[in-house]
Amino acid sequence: MLAPDWAGGMLARIRTVAAYLRDAGVAVEMQAVANPGLVGYEEEHQVAVVPWQDRQAL
């Protein structure tokens, strides 16, 4: 599973918030990986992932 079904809508909302922050002078950076690790918890509004042991921190 790469992303839950609701991820697209959530990303659109996050991009809107990021635009407001940029307009206010706050630096915003998005980091993404294809396979971040093992999904340990998932619900309607959040996902918690345990990173793979061989991956360096972003």
N, C-alpha and C positions, 0 to 999 in steps of 0.2 A: 504494500500500500504506500503510494507516494504522497497522496494528499487526500483528506476527507472530501466528500462531495461539496461541503460548504466553503471550502478553502478559497475558491474564486471570488465569492461575494465578500468574504472577510478581507482578502487582499485588496479589493477595490476600496473598502472602507479605510484600511490602513494607509493606502496611498493618498486618500483625501486628507487624513490627519497629518501625514508627512508633508503634504503641500502647505497646510496651515502652519506647521512648525517652520518649514523653510522660509515662508513669507515673514515669519516673526524673527528670522535670523538664527534659528537653531539648526545646527548641522545634523543631517539625517543620512543614514547609510543603510542600504539593504544588503544582506548577505544571504545566499541561498546555496544549498547543496542538493544533489539528486537523491542521496540516500543518507540522511543524517544519523540514523541509528535505529535502535529498537524502540518501538512505540510502547511505553509503559502504562500510559493512561490516555484515554480519549473520551470526550463528551461533546456536547453540542457546540460549545464555545472555545474549547482549548484542547491542546494536545501536548503531552509531556513525552519527551524522547530522551532515552539514555544513549549518549554517543558511543560509537564503536571504540574499542580500546586502542586501535592502531591509528586513530585520526587525531591530528593536532587541533588545538582550539582555534577557532576562527579569529 
